[in-house]
Amino acid sequence: MDVQALESSDVLSFTLDQAHRCFEMVVSLKDGCRCKLTAWNIDGAELPISLGALHFQNSRVLGELEGISFVENVLSLEGDFGDMSIEADTVLVEKLI
């Protein structure tokens, strides 16, 4: 699945492991299907992450994912939650059951 398919979805969670080697985001698409995006470097290197503005609230949804792209090994995420860029050589999007 292409990362663009996640645009306009509701972000349910962000997860970054303590070593900063794996980033995960779970979203709910408009049709109710849940998907997980995972980003990592094949060699296990730490993920450089740049944070812009961030806005998290105590809510079941973190807001709409308004923009997403993966260009030249940079995953860019923008939405109601703020914005961030993650440098990774691998990004996978999979549907959750």
N, CA, C and O atoms as CSV, one atom per row, in Angstrom:
chain,resi,resn,atom,element,x,y,z
A,1,MET,N,N,0.854,-1.173,0.000
A,1,MET,CA,C,0.000,0.000,0.000
A,1,MET,C,C,0.899,1.235,0.000
A,1,MET,O,O,1.908,1.274,0.704
A,2,ASP,N,N,0.536,2.228,-0.779
A,2,ASP,CA,C,1.291,3.467,-0.883
A,2,ASP,C,C,0.988,4.382,0.303
A,2,ASP,O,O,-0.141,4.408,0.794
A,3,VAL,N,N,1.991,5.134,0.765
A,3,VAL,CA,C,1.782,6.028,1.904
A,3,VAL,C,C,0.695,7.062,1.625
A,3,VAL,O,O,0.014,7.498,2.552
A,4,GLN,N,N,0.522,7.458,0.379
A,4,GLN,CA,C,-0.499,8.447,0.024
A,4,GLN,C,C,-1.903,7.976,0.373
A,4,GLN,O,O,-2.795,8.799,0.578
A,5,ALA,N,N,-2.113,6.672,0.442
A,5,ALA,CA,C,-3.432,6.119,0.788
A,5,ALA,C,C,-3.828,6.472,2.221
A,5,ALA,O,O,-5.002,6.376,2.576
A,6,LEU,N,N,-2.871,6.877,3.040
A,6,LEU,CA,C,-3.152,7.214,4.437
A,6,LEU,C,C,-3.584,8.660,4.625
A,6,LEU,O,O,-4.055,9.027,5.702
A,7,GLU,N,N,-3.431,9.482,3.601
A,7,GLU,CA,C,-3.799,10.890,3.706
A,7,GLU,C,C,-5.277,11.030,4.053
A,7,GLU,O,O,-6.109,10.278,3.546
A,8,SER,N,N,-5.600,11.976,4.902
A,8,SER,CA,C,-6.957,12.268,5.386
A,8,SER,C,C,-7.484,11.230,6.371
A,8,SER,O,O,-8.671,11.234,6.698
A,9,SER,N,N,-6.611,10.339,6.849
A,9,SER,CA,C,-7.027,9.359,7.851
A,9,SER,C,C,-6.907,9.963,9.249
A,9,SER,O,O,-6.329,11.036,9.423
A,10,ASP,N,N,-7.454,9.267,10.237
A,10,ASP,CA,C,-7.341,9.688,11.630
A,10,ASP,C,C,-6.164,8.967,12.275
A,10,ASP,O,O,-6.084,7.740,12.226
A,11,VAL,N,N,-5.255,9.721,12.878
A,11,VAL,CA,C,-4.096,9.129,13.543
A,11,VAL,C,C,-4.523,8.631,14.920
A,11,VAL,O,O,-5.058,9.389,15.729
A,12,LEU,N,N,-4.278,7.343,15.174
A,12,LEU,CA,C,-4.644,6.732,16.445
A,12,LEU,C,C,-3.460,6.667,17.407
A,12,LEU,O,O,-3.633,6.805,18.618
A,13,SER,N,N,-2.246,6.455,16.864
A,13,SER,CA,C,-1.076,6.373,17.738
A,13,SER,C,C,0.218,6.573,16.967
A,13,SER,O,O,0.301,6.317,15.766
A,14,PHE,N,N,1.226,7.040,17.699
A,14,PHE,CA,C,2.615,7.103,17.243
A,14,PHE,C,C,3.429,6.291,18.241
A,14,PHE,O,O,3.178,6.367,19.444
A,15,THR,N,N,4.398,5.517,17.763
A,15,THR,CA,C,5.304,4.778,18.630
A,15,THR,C,C,6.715,4.892,18.076
A,15,THR,O,O,6.943,4.705,16.881
A,16,LEU,N,N,7.660,5.200,18.961
A,16,LEU,CA,C,9.075,5.235,18.611
A,16,LEU,C,C,9.808,4.445,19.678
A,16,LEU,O,O,9.715,4.770,20.862
A,17,ASP,N,N,10.544,3.401,19.273
A,17,ASP,CA,C,11.243,2.605,20.274
A,17,ASP,C,C,12.346,3.437,20.937
A,17,ASP,O,O,12.783,4.452,20.395
A,18,GLN,N,N,12.784,2.991,22.110
A,18,GLN,CA,C,13.735,3.772,22.895
A,18,GLN,C,C,15.052,4.007,22.166
A,18,GLN,O,O,15.681,5.046,22.367
A,19,ALA,N,N,15.475,3.089,21.342
A,19,ALA,CA,C,16.727,3.233,20.596
A,19,ALA,C,C,16.556,4.084,19.337
A,19,ALA,O,O,17.535,4.346,18.637
A,20,HIS,N,N,15.340,4.514,19.042
A,20,HIS,CA,C,15.017,5.323,17.855
A,20,HIS,C,C,15.357,4.589,16.559
A,20,HIS,O,O,15.855,5.184,15.603
A,21,ARG,N,N,15.079,3.297,16.549
A,21,ARG,CA,C,15.365,2.493,15.354
A,21,ARG,C,C,14.102,2.069,14.603
A,21,ARG,O,O,14.183,1.567,13.482
A,22,CYS,N,N,12.939,2.272,15.222
A,22,CYS,CA,C,11.683,1.876,14.580
A,22,CYS,C,C,10.574,2.856,14.969
A,22,CYS,O,O,10.325,3.099,16.150
A,23,PHE,N,N,9.920,3.409,13.955
A,23,PHE,CA,C,8.799,4.326,14.151
A,23,PHE,C,C,7.549,3.656,13.617
A,23,PHE,O,O,7.569,3.078,12.530
A,24,GLU,N,N,6.454,3.728,14.375
A,24,GLU,CA,C,5.172,3.187,13.923
A,24,GLU,C,C,4.070,4.218,14.124
A,24,GLU,O,O,4.065,4.976,15.093
A,25,MET,N,N,3.149,4.221,13.188
A,25,MET,CA,C,1.963,5.065,13.280
A,25,MET,C,C,0.767,4.215,12.877
A,25,MET,O,O,0.794,3.556,11.837
A,26,VAL,N,N,-0.282,4.225,13.694
A,26,VAL,CA,C,-1.509,3.510,13.372
A,26,VAL,C,C,-2.577,4.543,13.057
A,26,VAL,O,O,-2.757,5.518,13.786
A,27,VAL,N,N,-3.287,4.310,11.947
A,27,VAL,CA,C,-4.333,5.231,11.498
A,27,VAL,C,C,-5.615,4.461,11.224
A,27,VAL,O,O,-5.610,3.243,11.040
A,28,SER,N,N,-6.709,5.206,11.201
A,28,SER,CA,C,-8.002,4.664,10.802
A,28,SER,C,C,-8.430,5.388,9.531
A,28,SER,O,O,-8.592,6.608,9.525
A,29,LEU,N,N,-8.611,4.628,8.459
A,29,LEU,CA,C,-9.049,5.207,7.192
A,29,LEU,C,C,-10.526,5.581,7.280
A,29,LEU,O,O,-11.226,5.163,8.202
A,30,LYS,N,N,-10.989,6.361,6.325
A,30,LYS,CA,C,-12.391,6.804,6.321
A,30,LYS,C,C,-13.376,5.644,6.268
A,30,LYS,O,O,-14.503,5.764,6.747
A,31,ASP,N,N,-12.951,4.499,5.677
A,31,ASP,CA,C,-13.838,3.335,5.600
A,31,ASP,C,C,-13.792,2.471,6.861
A,31,ASP,O,O,-14.420,1.414,6.915
A,32,GLY,N,N,-13.034,2.928,7.892
A,32,GLY,CA,C,-12.938,2.198,9.142
A,32,GLY,C,C,-11.776,1.220,9.222
A,32,GLY,O,O,-11.474,0.707,10.300
A,33,CYS,N,N,-11.124,0.957,8.104
A,33,CYS,CA,C,-9.968,0.056,8.070
A,33,CYS,C,C,-8.800,0.701,8.827
A,33,CYS,O,O,-8.530,1.892,8.675
A,34,ARG,N,N,-8.124,-0.094,9.631
A,34,ARG,CA,C,-6.940,0.393,10.345
A,34,ARG,C,C,-5.684,-0.067,9.620
A,34,ARG,O,O,-5.599,-1.200,9.147
A,35,CYS,N,N,-4.712,0.836,9.545
A,35,CYS,CA,C,-3.443,0.541,8.896
A,35,CYS,C,C,-2.296,0.960,9.794
A,35,CYS,O,O,-2.419,1.887,10.595
A,36,LYS,N,N,-1.166,0.257,9.647
A,36,LYS,CA,C,0.041,0.594,10.394
A,36,LYS,C,C,1.146,0.942,9.416
A,36,LYS,O,O,1.427,0.188,8.485
A,37,LEU,N,N,1.773,2.094,9.636
A,37,LEU,CA,C,2.953,2.503,8.888
A,37,LEU,C,C,4.151,2.254,9.786
A,37,LEU,O,O,4.153,2.660,10.948
A,38,THR,N,N,5.170,1.589,9.254
A,38,THR,CA,C,6.404,1.334,9.988
A,38,THR,C,C,7.564,1.871,9.174
A,38,THR,O,O,7.644,1.646,7.966
A,39,ALA,N,N,8.477,2.593,9.847
A,39,ALA,CA,C,9.670,3.136,9.178
A,39,ALA,C,C,10.910,2.686,9.945
A,39,ALA,O,O,10.920,2.706,11.176
A,40,TRP,N,N,11.957,2.278,9.221
A,40,TRP,CA,C,13.208,1.843,9.833
A,40,TRP,C,C,14.328,1.896,8.802
A,40,TRP,O,O,14.081,2.071,7.609
A,41,ASN,N,N,15.552,1.744,9.271
A,41,ASN,CA,C,16.715,1.619,8.399
A,41,ASN,C,C,17.136,0.154,8.375
A,41,ASN,O,O,17.238,-0.481,9.425
A,42,ILE,N,N,17.375,-0.373,7.206
A,42,ILE,CA,C,17.706,-1.788,7.055
A,42,ILE,C,C,18.937,-2.162,7.871
A,42,ILE,O,O,19.009,-3.267,8.410
A,43,ASP,N,N,19.911,-1.249,7.968
A,43,ASP,CA,C,21.139,-1.549,8.711
A,43,ASP,C,C,20.976,-1.375,10.223
A,43,ASP,O,O,21.932,-1.569,10.973
A,44,GLY,N,N,19.769,-1.012,10.674
A,44,GLY,CA,C,19.509,-0.853,12.098
A,44,GLY,C,C,19.949,0.476,12.678
A,44,GLY,O,O,19.928,0.665,13.894
A,45,ALA,N,N,20.348,1.398,11.815
A,45,ALA,CA,C,20.810,2.709,12.283
A,45,ALA,C,C,19.658,3.507,12.892
A,45,ALA,O,O,18.493,3.308,12.549
A,46,GLU,N,N,20.011,4.407,13.797
A,46,GLU,CA,C,19.038,5.281,14.440
A,46,GLU,C,C,18.334,6.152,13.401
A,46,GLU,O,O,18.941,6.568,12.414
A,47,LEU,N,N,17.052,6.423,13.631
A,47,LEU,CA,C,16.254,7.264,12.737
A,47,LEU,C,C,16.409,8.736,13.131
A,47,LEU,O,O,16.016,9.115,14.234
A,48,PRO,N,N,16.971,9.566,12.258
A,48,PRO,CA,C,16.972,11.002,12.534
A,48,PRO,C,C,15.544,11.542,12.392
A,48,PRO,O,O,14.901,11.345,11.361
A,49,ILE,N,N,15.058,12.220,13.427
A,49,ILE,CA,C,13.693,12.735,13.429
A,49,ILE,C,C,13.721,14.222,13.709
A,49,ILE,O,O,14.352,14.672,14.666
A,50,SER,N,N,13.031,14.989,12.866
A,50,SER,CA,C,12.892,16.433,13.060
A,50,SER,C,C,11.443,16.721,13.397
A,50,SER,O,O,10.533,16.338,12.662
A,51,LEU,N,N,11.239,17.399,14.513
A,51,LEU,CA,C,9.888,17.742,14.937
A,51,LEU,C,C,9.633,19.218,14.701
A,51,LEU,O,O,10.460,20.070,15.027
A,52,GLY,N,N,8.479,19.505,14.131
A,52,GLY,CA,C,8.017,20.887,14.030
A,52,GLY,C,C,7.114,21.139,15.220
A,52,GLY,O,O,7.423,20.727,16.338
A,53,ALA,N,N,6.031,21.795,14.990
A,53,ALA,CA,C,5.042,21.999,16.051
A,53,ALA,C,C,4.378,20.668,16.371
A,53,ALA,O,O,4.099,19.878,15.470
A,54,LEU,N,N,4.122,20.417,17.656
A,54,LEU,CA,C,3.406,19.218,18.073
A,54,LEU,C,C,2.259,19.612,18.978
A,54,LEU,O,O,2.372,20.526,19.795
A,55,HIS,N,N,1.140,18.895,18.816
A,55,HIS,CA,C,-0.041,19.171,19.630
A,55,HIS,C,C,-0.742,17.854,19.902
A,55,HIS,O,O,-1.423,17.318,19.028
A,56,PHE,N,N,-0.577,17.322,21.124
A,56,PHE,CA,C,-1.241,16.091,21.534
A,56,PHE,C,C,-2.215,16.414,22.656
A,56,PHE,O,O,-1.930,17.234,23.529
A,57,GLN,N,N,-3.360,15.762,22.620
A,57,GLN,CA,C,-4.355,15.930,23.666
A,57,GLN,C,C,-4.785,14.567,24.164
A,57,GLN,O,O,-4.532,13.550,23.518
A,58,ASN,N,N,-5.429,14.552,25.302
A,58,ASN,CA,C,-5.975,13.323,25.847
A,58,ASN,C,C,-7.234,12.982,25.045
A,58,ASN,O,O,-8.337,13.413,25.380
A,59,SER,N,N,-7.043,12.201,23.982
A,59,SER,CA,C,-8.144,11.900,23.064
A,59,SER,C,C,-7.910,10.537,22.439
A,59,SER,O,O,-6.772,10.073,22.379
A,60,ARG,N,N,-8.962,9.894,21.978
A,60,ARG,CA,C,-8.798,8.595,21.315
A,60,ARG,C,C,-8.221,8.736,19.918
A,60,ARG,O,O,-7.733,7.760,19.348
A,61,VAL,N,N,-8.271,9.951,19.352
A,61,VAL,CA,C,-7.715,10.230,18.027
A,61,VAL,C,C,-6.787,11.427,18.155
A,61,VAL,O,O,-7.139,12.423,18.788
A,62,LEU,N,N,-5.594,11.336,17.553
A,62,LEU,CA,C,-4.615,12.424,17.630
A,62,LEU,C,C,-4.840,13.494,16.580
A,62,LEU,O,O,-4.133,14.501,16.556
A,63,GLY,N,N,-5.817,13.287,15.713
A,63,GLY,CA,C,-6.149,14.264,14.683
A,63,GLY,C,C,-6.007,13.683,13.294
A,63,GLY,O,O,-5.597,12.535,13.116
A,64,GLU,N,N,-6.350,14.491,12.323
A,64,GLU,CA,C,-6.301,14.064,10.920
A,64,GLU,C,C,-4.881,14.146,10.383
A,64,GLU,O,O,-4.148,15.091,10.675
A,65,LEU,N,N,-4.499,13.144,9.593
A,65,LEU,CA,C,-3.241,13.162,8.853
A,65,LEU,C,C,-3.518,13.910,7.561
A,65,LEU,O,O,-4.091,13.353,6.625
A,66,GLU,N,N,-3.114,15.169,7.510
A,66,GLU,CA,C,-3.467,16.037,6.385
A,66,GLU,C,C,-2.510,15.910,5.204
A,66,GLU,O,O,-2.890,16.173,4.063
A,67,GLY,N,N,-1.277,15.512,5.474
A,67,GLY,CA,C,-0.303,15.362,4.397
A,67,GLY,C,C,0.734,14.322,4.754
A,67,GLY,O,O,1.173,14.239,5.901
A,68,ILE,N,N,1.127,13.524,3.768
A,68,ILE,CA,C,2.146,12.497,3.973
A,68,ILE,C,C,2.894,12.286,2.673
A,68,ILE,O,O,2.294,12.254,1.599
A,69,SER,N,N,4.219,12.140,2.773
A,69,SER,CA,C,5.026,11.821,1.589
A,69,SER,C,C,6.263,11.060,2.031
A,69,SER,O,O,6.705,11.169,3.174
A,70,PHE,N,N,6.809,10.291,1.107
A,70,PHE,CA,C,8.073,9.588,1.325
A,70,PHE,C,C,8.908,9.811,0.078
A,70,PHE,O,O,8.741,9.123,-0.929
A,71,VAL,N,N,9.813,10.786,0.157
A,71,VAL,CA,C,10.625,11.194,-0.988
A,71,VAL,C,C,12.091,11.236,-0.565
A,71,VAL,O,O,12.434,11.847,0.447
A,72,GLU,N,N,12.943,10.591,-1.333
A,72,GLU,CA,C,14.384,10.579,-1.081
A,72,GLU,C,C,14.703,10.207,0.368
A,72,GLU,O,O,15.484,10.882,1.039
A,73,ASN,N,N,14.085,9.123,0.834
A,73,ASN,CA,C,14.301,8.566,2.172
A,73,ASN,C,C,13.891,9.493,3.313
A,73,ASN,O,O,14.411,9.373,4.423
A,74,VAL,N,N,12.968,10.410,3.052
A,74,VAL,CA,C,12.434,11.265,4.104
A,74,VAL,C,C,10.912,11.103,4.140
A,74,VAL,O,O,10.216,11.403,3.170
A,75,LEU,N,N,10.421,10.627,5.273
A,75,LEU,CA,C,8.988,10.495,5.504
A,75,LEU,C,C,8.519,11.779,6.167
A,75,LEU,O,O,8.988,12.124,7.251
A,76,SER,N,N,7.609,12.481,5.535
A,76,SER,CA,C,7.074,13.731,6.072
A,76,SER,C,C,5.616,13.536,6.444
A,76,SER,O,O,4.820,13.031,5.652
A,77,LEU,N,N,5.274,13.945,7.667
A,77,LEU,CA,C,3.914,13.816,8.188
A,77,LEU,C,C,3.441,15.177,8.665
A,77,LEU,O,O,4.148,15.862,9.405
A,78,GLU,N,N,2.240,15.572,8.241
A,78,GLU,CA,C,1.646,16.831,8.678
A,78,GLU,C,C,0.181,16.583,9.015
A,78,GLU,O,O,-0.513,15.839,8.322
A,79,GLY,N,N,-0.276,17.219,10.089
A,79,GLY,CA,C,-1.669,17.051,10.454
A,79,GLY,C,C,-2.056,17.901,11.634
A,79,GLY,O,O,-1.328,18.805,12.043
A,80,ASP,N,N,-3.232,17.592,12.179
A,80,ASP,CA,C,-3.731,18.313,13.341
A,80,ASP,C,C,-2.775,18.194,14.527
A,80,ASP,O,O,-2.756,19.069,15.393
A,81,PHE,N,N,-1.983,17.123,14.577
A,81,PHE,CA,C,-1.034,16.851,15.656
A,81,PHE,C,C,0.237,17.685,15.547
A,81,PHE,O,O,0.985,17.792,16.518
A,82,GLY,N,N,0.493,18.276,14.387
A,82,GLY,CA,C,1.721,19.030,14.127
A,82,GLY,C,C,2.414,18.494,12.890
A,82,GLY,O,O,1.757,18.060,11.944
A,83,ASP,N,N,3.748,18.523,12.891
A,83,ASP,CA,C,4.473,17.999,11.741
A,83,ASP,C,C,5.802,17.396,12.184
A,83,ASP,O,O,6.395,17.805,13.182
A,84,MET,N,N,6.250,16.409,11.406
A,84,MET,CA,C,7.535,15.765,11.676
A,84,MET,C,C,8.108,15.178,10.399
A,84,MET,O,O,7.377,14.856,9.462
A,85,SER,N,N,9.429,15.045,10.376
A,85,SER,CA,C,10.142,14.397,9.276
A,85,SER,C,C,11.028,13.315,9.855
A,85,SER,O,O,11.694,13.520,10.869
A,86,ILE,N,N,11.035,12.164,9.207
A,86,ILE,CA,C,11.801,11.012,9.674
A,86,ILE,C,C,12.636,10.502,8.516
A,86,ILE,O,O,12.104,10.176,7.454
A,87,GLU,N,N,13.951,10.431,8.718
A,87,GLU,CA,C,14.838,9.887,7.697
A,87,GLU,C,C,14.929,8.381,7.885
A,87,GLU,O,O,15.389,7.904,8.922
A,88,ALA,N,N,14.483,7.628,6.868
A,88,ALA,CA,C,14.486,6.166,6.926
A,88,ALA,C,C,14.628,5.622,5.513
A,88,ALA,O,O,14.148,6.228,4.555
A,89,ASP,N,N,15.291,4.473,5.384
A,89,ASP,CA,C,15.415,3.908,4.037
A,89,ASP,C,C,14.286,2.948,3.699
A,89,ASP,O,O,14.144,2.540,2.546
A,90,THR,N,N,13.473,2.580,4.703
A,90,THR,CA,C,12.387,1.634,4.458
A,90,THR,C,C,11.105,2.097,5.145
A,90,THR,O,O,11.110,2.448,6.325
A,91,VAL,N,N,10.018,2.091,4.395
A,91,VAL,CA,C,8.696,2.410,4.947
A,91,VAL,C,C,7.727,1.353,4.438
A,91,VAL,O,O,7.682,1.059,3.244
A,92,LEU,N,N,6.957,0.789,5.349
A,92,LEU,CA,C,5.980,-0.236,5.007
A,92,LEU,C,C,4.620,0.176,5.555
A,92,LEU,O,O,4.512,0.615,6.700
A,93,VAL,N,N,3.580,0.034,4.732
A,93,VAL,CA,C,2.206,0.281,5.172
A,93,VAL,C,C,1.452,-1.024,5.026
A,93,VAL,O,O,1.443,-1.638,3.959
A,94,GLU,N,N,0.812,-1.444,6.122
A,94,GLU,CA,C,0.057,-2.701,6.074
A,94,GLU,C,C,-1.298,-2.521,6.756
A,94,GLU,O,O,-1.436,-1.762,7.716
A,95,LYS,N,N,-2.297,-3.242,6.233
A,95,LYS,CA,C,-3.622,-3.244,6.844
A,95,LYS,C,C,-3.593,-4.130,8.073
A,95,LYS,O,O,-2.959,-5.185,8.091
A,96,LEU,N,N,-4.305,-3.668,9.114
A,96,LEU,CA,C,-4.413,-4.451,10.336
A,96,LEU,C,C,-5.751,-5.166,10.334
A,96,LEU,O,O,-6.726,-4.673,9.766
A,97,ILE,N,N,-5.798,-6.315,10.962
A,97,ILE,CA,C,-7.041,-7.092,11.026
A,97,ILE,C,C,-7.932,-6.530,12.107
A,97,ILE,O,O,-9.031,-7.039,12.328
